[in-house]
Amino acid sequence: MEREAQLVDAFQEDGWSTGVVGRMLDKLQEQGMSVSANGIGGKGPIIEGNPATGRTVDVIPQWGINTLTRQSLTSQSNDVDGILDIMSYINEETDVASGIFANYWAQNLIDTLNKTDYLSELLSSTSLLNEGSFTGSVGNKLEVVSKMILKHDEREVNRDAFYLKMGGHDGHAVSNGNLEGNLAVVEEGLRAFYKEMSDQNMLTNITFVVLSEFGRTITPNSGLGSDHAWGGNAFVFGGEVDGGKVLGKYPERLDDQDPVNIGRGRLIPSIPWESMWYGISNWFGITNSSELEYVLPNNGNMGCTLFAENDMYLTGNTTVPGCNDRAVGMKLGMFITEPRYLTGLEQKRICKAAVAKVAQRANVTSRCIVVDQQVIVYLQTADATFSVEAEVALDYDDTEDSTGAGYIEDADSFTADMNSELTGDCTGTCPFQVANIASVTSFVAQVTEAPSTSPSESSAPSGIPSIQPSTSQLPSNAPSAMPSENPSSQPSSQPSEFPSLHPSESPSSQPSSSPSEHPSSQPSFMPSEQPSSMPSESPSSEPSESPSSQPSSNPSATPSCTPSIAPTPSPSINLFYPDQTTDSAGCLNDGGQPAWMDANPANWLFTTQEKCCKTHFGWNLPTCLGTHRQECASTLWYPDWEGSNKGCLRDGNEPLYMVTNPAGFIFSDKRSCCEEHFSWGFNVCMGGIGGTNISHGSGSSNAAGSVSGSGDKYYADWTSGDDTCKNDGNAPDYMVNADAVWLYDDLNSCCEQFFSYKLAYCKTGGGTVSYTGTDKWYASWDDATCFKDCAVEGTDCGGPADYYQTNNLFDSKAKCCKTNFNYDYKNCLK
């Protein structure tokens, strides 16, 4: 998904996996501009262009340029210039016996070394007006971007593209804390960049796009996280951006009653990725239709759901051709050789054919999109025949003499032209031919905007219903032989004597005056104000947001982590400081330190309680160590890039620059630290040594007091590399001392709490215990189908359901497919 969001080319018909910004640079380079693609800390597909241009992406580390040194050579003398001469000599000699890539290799190596030295000197000599404000991982990258932008004249570049990425946002569990840390880093970086560009009077030259590949569910899962969804959002800013508004469709409501909500806040997208990039391409200097078709190959199949420069920028003056005059609905009918829907590529070809014929026959610019389709099977003869009927929206900018409308509304001519193009019955090559299309029966403009004021009644009803219901207010005196598959939105004044075989999928908003003898299989979205005389035997899977005013007669064996009156504070990333306001002789991390301590963090702020206590209360260490609440983090984690561990540690030996910028480098838990700084090696990081763990068999002790061991309780084992829950009695001391938080009576509860991201693996104890499953069905969004929750993977069995999937289990595959993949129900059932 991430790659697709960066390519913005669903079909990749050109054979190259180029990105949308890379294709912009291709066209600007053809125009004679000097362009540059730069990845800060890595590169992504979005800035990759066509290899035929000879342009490559320059990757610049966030800390600056890596230059050639003698450190990796056997000789320790500092003679870099001499090494360069030798390397140039070795790599410049080619002859007829050389490999076909020899010249390219040699030249590319020398060019890279020269460019590296040039950029290193350039960046090191460039000063910013807000030098100290770029902090955190995003800020560090944007500091490099700022320097590159300021030197664009010296670099002789007309158009620059920069790509940077921040991971760690896949919050399936406890996403609140995840977002609090990540968004602070993003906000600090963007704030510093925006101010620097404003102060340098460069903001009008910049468009900044922040995006993610998909949205997330609006409602949380039972792990207080958010799962993968569909429609999301992006935000754009810049000096010329006409900001402060939402383009596209914001949900009408945020519950399951919203028409685009397919469940749990998974929203159907209202506009394509092409919408935003169309206007940005215009602003970047690409306005020619053929160039825009190269940059956004599918923009012609998006109708008028595109945003032009005029929609997005204060200075924009371009609009979307074909979207400035008239719009008409078209009815397309085709006989096909098998019952199926049109594919996305076929829809694209149909629209390209329509646009091409309108341009050729009427010299009119138009835009097209297929908005709906249905398959009809005719069984009136011995051999069944099939047809596809589709609704097509056609927008066009007509000429003064209305030749466009004349051709478009000429049903016979338009249908004949489309038939020849789509069936391959055309002269020369047929670029728009669609396989398995027998004939195009209609391509008709539906230009009537109002029903007849005096409709006549048909004496013989049609045997085949229309895909569009009549707008007439007079019903036919003879019912159709084939009832409509789409029921009317208004109830009939004369109810049928025969009930429908398909009850309504949308229950009435008004309760029945006569309750059904058979309860619905689907509970109401709105609970009754009156309690049922027969309470449910299965309690709700979602607890009430409003707790009962009466205590339970059967209290829970596991107390809440968040009591009602005084909630437990979540582990904080505030640093520890010596509390000198009381006689407690202790260190706190409640964020209440005075400003003079913040100004001198090296002496007053610490990432571990122990280090703070030893520095300021060494004379009364036991008392100091006992002042911190057990459920809060007494040691904080930081990324260690220098040591042999290459992971996250909490030993108090972090460098000073991390202490002065805790939002970007200090974390209350190891997982957050690993996700932010070691996402490329997350499992290795989680298995690294992070402080000292003390094993407990029958019991042991440490400086903080005695512990009795974890016994047969289950705990999360991150240190051995297994990433699973164990009950071997070897839980570390901090877990034993806070057993209500860390220790569990059963394997499943432990796995659900700590390993939701690999729940199936954890439930089998890393493959050491058997798991039978529930034999219910769950949705697999990666496969767009449903699998059974069972132990061994097979035809229907997808293995144990993951944690976020266990919240939505179904008794049958059909029900699972209907709920989650209604848009592709038949394929889901296969």
N, C-alpha and C positions, 0 to 999 in steps of 0.2 A: 504493500500500500504506500509506503513512504516513497519508493521509487516511482510508482505511477503518478503520485501527486507532484513529483518533480519533473517528470517527462511531459505531462499534459498532452499525450498522444496515444489514445486508447488502442488504435489498430496498428501503429508503427508500419505503415504501408511502404515507407521508403527504405526499410531494412536497417536503418541506423537507430540506435537507442540514444537519441540526443535529447537534451533538456530544453525546456521552453526558453530560458534565458540564453543558453548556448546557441539556439537557433536565431534569436534576436541578433547576437553578435555576428553570426554568419552573414546575415543580410546587411548589417551595417558595414562589415568588412568589404562586402561586394560593392557598397556605395563609395568605397575609398577611404573610410574612416580607419583610424588606428584604435583597435579595441584590445581589451585585456580581461581575462577571467582569472580570479584569484580565490583560492580556498584558504580560509584562516583556520588552522588546526586540522585540516582535512578537506577533501573535495567531495561534492555530491553530484549526481547526474544532472541536476538542474542547470549547471553552467557548462556542461560538456557540449561542444559543437561537433559539426561534421569533421571527421579526421582529414578529409580532403583539403580543408582550408590550411592545414599545417599548423594550426594554433593549438597549444596545449594549455592546461590549467596550471598556474603557479601556486604551489602549496607553501604557505608561510606559517611556521609555528606561532602560537599565541604569545610566546616569550620573545620572538624576534627571529632573525635569520640564523640558520646553522651554516657556518662557513667551514671550509677545509682547513684542518690543522694537522700537526705532526703527531698528535697523541696516539694514533693508531698504527704508526710506523715504528720499525725497530730502532731507527736512529732518533735520538732525542734532541738533536740540534734544531734550532728554530730557523728553518730554511724553506719556508712555504713557497717563495718565489722560484727557488730552484726546482722544487717538486712540480710546480705548474709547468715549467719549461719542459721537464722530462715527460710529464703526462701528455702535453701537447704534441711532443715529438712522436711518442709511441702511438698515439691515436690518429695522427694526421696522415700517416703513410698508407696508401691503398694501391693495389695494382689489379691486374686482370684476374689474379688467383684469389682475391679477397671475396668474402661472402657478400651477398646482395645487400645486407644491411650494414656493411662496414662503414660506408660514408656517412650514413645517417647516425650510426652510433657515435662515431668520432666527433662529428659536428655537434650533435646534441650534447655530448659530455662537455665539450669546450664551451658551448653557449651557456650551459647550466652553471658551470664554474664562474664564468664571467658575470652572469646575471646575479648569481648569489653574492659575489663580492660587491657588485654595484648596489644591490638593494640593501645589503648590510650597512654599507657606508651611508646610504641615503636615509634609512630609518634612524640610525644612531645620531645623525646630525639634524634631525627634525624635532623641533620643540612644539609642544601644544600649549594653549592658553590655560587649560585646566588639567595639567599634568597629573596631579595626585588624585583626581576624582574617578579615574578608571579602576575599579576594583572588581574582584570576583572573576569567574571564568568568562562570563559574557563581556564584562568590562575590559578585560585584558585583550580579548580579540578585537573589540571595537576600537581600542587604542591603536592597534596596528592599522585597522581600516582608516581611521582618521588621518594618520600620517601618510598613508598611500594616497588618499584623496587630496590632501594639501599639496602633494608633490606631483599632481597629474600633469601639469605643464612641463615640469622638468623631465618627467618620464615620457613626454610626447604622446599622451593617450587622450583620445577624444571621448571614448566611452569605456567605463569601468563596470565590472560586475563582481560583487563580493558575496561569498557564501560562508556562513558559519552556523554551527549546530550546537544545540544543548540537549542532552538526553536526560533520563531519569524521571519522565513524566507518566510512565505507565502505571498509574496508581490503582491497581486492583484491590489493594488493602490500605486502609487508613490514609486515604488520599489527602485529607486535610493537612496533616503535618507535611506531607510531601510537597503540596502546593505552597504552603507558607514559606518553606525554605527556597524552593525553586523560583517562585515568582519574585521574591525579594532580590535574587541575583539578577534576574532579567530586568527588573525595574531599575536597579542601580546602574546597570550597563547602558540601558537605553537613555536614561536621564543624562548621564555623563556625555554620551555621544550627541544627543540632541543639543545640549548646551554648547558643546565644542563647535559643532557645525553652525549654530546660530551666531556665536561670538566671532567665528571666522567668515561670516557672511556667505556660507556655502550651502545653506539649507535649501535654497530654491533649486539647486542642482541635483538634489537627492530624492529618490523614492525608496522608502524602506518598507519591506514586506515581512510580516511575521506570520507564519502559518504552521499548522500541523496537518498530518495526512488524513485524519478523520476525527469526528467528534467522539464524545463519551456519553454514557447514559446519564440522564438527568437524575434518576432515582438511584440511591446507593444500593450496593449489595450488602449482605449480612456481615461482611468484613469491613464495613465503613469505607468501602472503596467504590470506584466507578469503573464500569466495564466498557469494552469496545462498542462503539455505535456507528453511525453513518454520517449524516450531514453535520458539518462543523462550521467553523468560521475562520477568517483571516483578518488581520488589520493592517492598514496601510497608512503611513504618514510621510510627510515631506513638506518643503516650503511652499510648493505649488498645489499640494493636494487639497481639494475642497472637503475638509474634514468635518467631524462632528455629526455624521449621519450614518445610517445603516443602509447599505445597498443590498437588495435581496429581500427575502421574506422572513421576518422575525415570527416565531411561533405565536399563534393566537392565544394559546394557554399552555401551561407547563405540566399538564397531567395527560393521562391516556385518552382523554376526549378530544385532544387536538387532532385535526384531520390528517396531519402528516406524521403523527406519532404512531409508530408501529409496535410500541410496547417498551416500557421502562425508559421512555425518553429517547428512544432511537428515532431520529427525525429523518424523513425522506428529504434529500437535498432539493431545494427549489431552483437553484441555478447551477450551471457547470463551472468547473475550474476556469474554463476559457473566458468566462465573463470578466473576471478581474484582469487577467493578463492581456485581454484585447485593448483596454484603455491604457495599460502600462506600456504596451508595445507602441501605441500611438505617440505617447509622451516621449518615448525613447528615440523616436525618429522613424518609425515604420508605419506608413499609412497606405502604401500601395496594396491593392487587393491581392495580387499574386504573392507579394512578400508576406502578407498576413496569412495567406493560406499555407505558406511554408512554416511560419512560426507557430500557427495554431491550425494544424491540418483538419480539425473537425469543426472549426468555427462556422462553416457554412451549413452545418447540420444542427445548429443551435437556435435557429430562428432569430428572434430579436431579444433573446435573453442575455445579450452582451452589453457591457458597459464601455462606451467610447470615452475618449479623452475628455469630451464635453461633459460627461457624467461624473468624472472622477477628479478633474483638475480645474482650478480657478481660471487658468489661462487656456484651457482646452477649446479648440474650435472644430474638431473633427467629430463626426457622427457615424453611426453604423449604416453603410449603404443598404438601401432597400427597406429601411425601417422608419422612413420619414414621411410616408404618404398614406398608403392604403393597406388594409389587411382583409383577407378573405379566407374562409374555411373551405377546404377541398375534401371531396369524398373520393377515395381511391379504392377500386375493386379489382381483384386479380384472381384468376383461376390458377391453382397450384396443384402440383402432382402428389402432394402429401400434406396431411393436416399439421400445420406448424405455424408459429409466429415468425415474423420477419426478424432477422438478426440485426444487431446494431450496424454492422457494415452494410447490410442490404438497405436499411433505412437511409444510411448516408448516400448510397449510390442513387436511390430513388430521388432524394432531394437534389443531388447534384445534377441529375438528368432534368428535373423540372426547372431548376435555375438556368441551366444551359439552354434549354429550348425557349424559355421566355426571353433570354438575352438574344438568341439567334433570330427568333421569329418576330419579336416586337421591340428589340433594342432597349430593353427595360432591365434594370437591376432589381433582383428579388432575393428573398431569403426564405428558407423552408425548414420545417421541423415536423416529424411524425409525432403526434401527441397521444394517439390511442390506436388500438387495433384489436380485432377479434377474428377468430377462425370460425367459419360456418361449414357444416357438413350437410350435404344434400343426400337424402336416402329415398328419393322419390322414384329412382330408376334401379335397375338391377345392379349397376355399378355406381358406387358412391362417388360423388365429386366434391371437391373442396375449394373453398375460396377464402381469401383474406380481405377483409374490409377495414380500411384504416382512415382515421381522421388526420388530415394534414393542414397545418397552418401555413399560409403563404402570404408574406408581406412584400410589397413592391412599391417602388417610386415610379409612378406612371408618367408618361409624356403628356404634353399639352393637348395633343389630339386624341388621347386615351387609347392609343394602339395597344398598350399593355392590357388594359381591361378588356378590350375587344378580343384579343387572342385568348386570355385566361378564361373568359366566360364562353368561349366557343367550345363547348363540350366535345363535339365530334373531332375537331382538329387536334385539340390538346390530348384527348384520349388516344387518337391514332398515333401521334408523335411519341407519346410515352410508351405505347405498346411496341413500337419499332425499336426504341432505345433499350427497354428492359428485357425484351425477349430475344434480342440479338438479331432482329430482322431489319438491321440498319445498313447503310452504305459504308464500306470500309471497316475500320475497327469499331468495336462497340464497347467503349470504356465503362458504360453503365449497366451492362447486362447482368441480370440476376438469375442464378441457377434455379432450375425447377419451376420457373414461371411459365405456364402454358400460354396465357394471354392476359392483357390488361383490359378489363371490361368497362371500366369507367375511371375518368379523372375529371371530376365535375366540380365547378365552383358553386358553392351554395350561397348565392348572393341575396336570397330573400331574408330580410332582417325582421319582418313582422308577419304574423299569420294573416291569412285572408280574413277580411271582415265578414264575408258571407261564404263560408266553406260549404262544399257540397258533400253529401254522403256517398260513399262508394257502395255500389250494388254488389260487388264481389270483393271480399277482403283478400289481401295479399297472402299467399302461402308462406312467404318469407318475411319476417318482421324487419323493420328498418333498424339500423344501429343507432339512429337518432330518434328519440320520441317526438311525436308531433307537438307543435306549439299551439295547435288549435284548441279552443275551449269546448268544442263540440265533439263528443265521443262518437265513434263509429257505431252504426246500427247493427253491425255484424262483427262478432269478435274474431280475432286472428286465429287461424288454425294452429299457429305456433306461438305460444306465449313468449313475451319478452324475457330475456335473461336478466335484464336490469329493471327491477321493480320501480314503480313511480315513487317520487319523493312525497307525493300527496296521497292519502288514503282514498279509496274509491267511495263515492256516496252510496253505491250499491254493492255491498260485499258479495264475494263469490260464494256459491253454494258448496264449492269444493276447496278445501284448504290447500295451500301451496305445499309442494313437496320439500321446499327449502324455506324454513322459517327465517325470519329476519335476523341478520347478524348484529343489528343495533337494537337493543331493547328499548322499549318506550320510556320516555322521561317521566311518564305518569304511571303510578302503580295501578294494577288491575283492581276493579271493584269486586271481582270474583277471583280469588287466588286459585292458581293451578293446583290440581291434585298431585302433579309431578313436579318436584322442585327442579330448577335449572341446574345444569352441570357447571355453569359459570356463575360465581357469586356476583352480586350487584356491586357497582363501583361506589354507590352511596348507601351506607347502612341504614336500616330502618330505624325510625325514631321509637318504635315499640319493640321490646324484646320478644324473641321467638318463644313460643310455648315449648318448642323442642330445640334445645341448644345443640350446636354442632358437636359431633363426637371428635372432630379433628380441630384442634385450636389453630388460630391463624399463624402463618409462618412469620408474619411481621408484627412485632409488639406495638402497642399503642404509643403514640407520641405523647399522650397525656396520661401519666400514671394514675392509678386508682387512689382515691382518697382514703380507702380502707386497706389496711395491711392484709397480706395473704395469710390464710390459715395454715398454709404449708410453705414456709419461707424457703428460698433457694439455698442450696448447699454451698454455692459459690457466690460470694458477695459481689456487688457491682463495683467496677473500677471507678465509677463516677456517682457517688452518693447524691441524693436529691438536694439536700440543703447546702452542703459544702463540697462541691465537686473537687476531686483530686486534680491538681494541676498536671498537665502533660509534661513529660521531660523537656526541660528548657535548653535552648542553646545559649542562654546567657552565661557568661564566664563567672567563675568563683572570685569573690573578693572578701577580704577580712572585715567582718562586721564590728566596727568600733563604736557603735551607737549604744550598745548594751553591755552587760557584764557576761554575756554568754560565751565569750572566747571562742567564737566559731566563724566558719566561712559559709557564705550564702551565694546562691546564683539566681536570685529573684529579680535581677535587673535594677536593683535599688542602690547601686554604688554611686558615690558622689562624682561630680564632673572632674574633680582633680585626679581621681583614680583613672578615669577614662583617658585623661591626657597623658598619663604615664603608665601604660599597660604593662611594660616590662617588669615593673616592681609590684604592681597591685592586682593584676588580673591573671587568672590561671584556668587551665582547662580541666584540672583534677582537684577534687576536694583535698586529697592528701598533700599535694604540693603546696596548696595555699596554707593548710594547717602547719606543715613543717616550717614554712618560711616565716609565718607571723605568730604562730601559737605553739612553737616547739616545746615550750615549757609546760604545756598542758595539752599534749597531743590527744590522749584518749577522749577528753571532754570535747575537743574541737571536732574530732571525727564522728562524734555521736550527735552533732547538732543538725545534720542533714537528713531529711526525710528519706526513708528506705525506698519508697516507690519512685523517687526521682533519680535521674542519672547522676551518680556521684563522680563519674569520669566521662569526659567528652572525647569524641573521636576526631581525628584529622588524617588527611591523606599523606602517606609517607612515600615520597618519590626517591629519596636518597638511599635508604637502607636496602638490605638484601631482600626484605620481605615484599616490597612493592605493593603494599596494601594500605589498609586503614588501621591506625594504632590509637591507643589512648594511654600512653605512658607519660604524658606531660612534656615530651621533648619536641613539640612542634616549634617551628621557627617563629620569630616575633611577628613577621608580616601576616601570619595566619591569625595570631591573637588580636592584631589591630583590625582585622577584617573577618570577624567570626561568622558573619552571614554566608560568606562564600566558602569557608574552609573548616568550620567547627560544627560538629553534628552531635545530636543526643543519642543516636544509635548507629550501629555499624552499617546497616543496610543503606541508609540514606547517604552515608559517606561513599560507599562503594558504588551506588547507582550514579552519583554525581561525577565522581572522579575516575572510576575504573569500570565504566559500563562495558568497555571492550573485553574485560576479563573479570566479569562480575563474580562468577563462581569461585575463581581463584582468590579473589579479594575476600569473599565471605569465609573462605576456608583458612585465611591467613591467621597468624598469631596476633591477637590484639590485646595485649596486657597479659598478666599472669593468671592462669586458672589453677585452682587447687582441687585435686581429685578427692572425692569422698566415697569411701566404701562403707565401712561401718561407722565412719565419723572421723573428723579431723578438726584442727583449729588453726586460726591465723591471728594476725595482730588486732583485727577488729573485734574479736570475740570468738566464741566456740560455735560450731555448727554440728548438726547431727547427721548429715548425709541426705541424699534424695530418695533412698530406699527404692521402692518399685514404681515411683512416680515417673512420668514421661517429661523430658525436657528437650529443647531444641539444641541439636549438636551441629554447630557451624565450624568447629575447629578441626575436625578429622577429615573434612572433605566429603562426607557422606550426604550432608544437607538433608537430614531426616530427624525424626524424634526417637529417642532411646530411653530405656528404663534400666540402665546398667548400674545405677548408683553413682555415676561419675559426673553429676551435674556440678558446674562451678559454684564457688561459694556465694557469689552475688545472687545466683538463682535460688539457692537453698535459703539464704537469708530473707528473700522476698518470694517465698513459695507460692503465695496467692496469685502472683503475677506470672511466674515462670513455670511452675510445675502443674501437671495435669494427670488425672486418674486414668485416662484412656488415650490410645494412640490417635484416634480420629480428632479429638478436641485439640490436641497439641498440634497436629498437622494443619488443621484449619486456621489456627491462630498464627502460626509462624511460617508455614510453607504453602500458602495459597497459590503461589505462582508455579508450584510443581506438586500439587496436592496428590495426584494419582500415584506418583513415585513414593511420596512420603507415607501414604496409607499402606503401602506394602512393606514398610520398614526398610526401604532401599532394596526391596526384592527378597526380604527374609521371611515375611509372613504372607499368608494368603488373604485375598480380599474378594468376597463373593459379589459385591455390588447390590444394587436395588432392583435391577431388571427394568427400570423405568428409562425413559428416553430423554436425551438432552440435545440442545442445539450446538452444532459445531459451525461457527461463523466462517472459519477458514475454508471449510468444504461446502458450505451452503446446503447442509443436509443435517439429519438427526441420527444419532447413534444411541445404542443401548448402554446403560451404565452397568458394565459387568467386568469380570476379571481379565479374561483373555481376549485380545483383539481378534475379530473375525469379520465375516460378511456384514453383520449388523452391529456387532459389538465394537465399540470404539475404545474399550478400556475404561477404567474408573473415571467418573466425571470429576473435573476440577472444581475447586471450591466455589467459584463464581457461578458455575453451571448447576450446582446442586440446589440453588435457590429456585430453579425453574425446571423441574422434572415433570414429565408427562407420562400418562398411562399407555399411550399408543404413539406410534410414529406419525400417524395421520394428524393427530392433534398437535404434536410438536411442530410438524411442517406447516400446518395451517396458522399457528400462532406466530411463528418466527419467520417463515419463508413463503408467505402467501403470494408474494409477487412471482415466485418460481415454484409453485406448489407441486407441479407434476414432476419436475426434475428432482425435487427433494424426496419424493416418494419412491424413486427408482432404487 
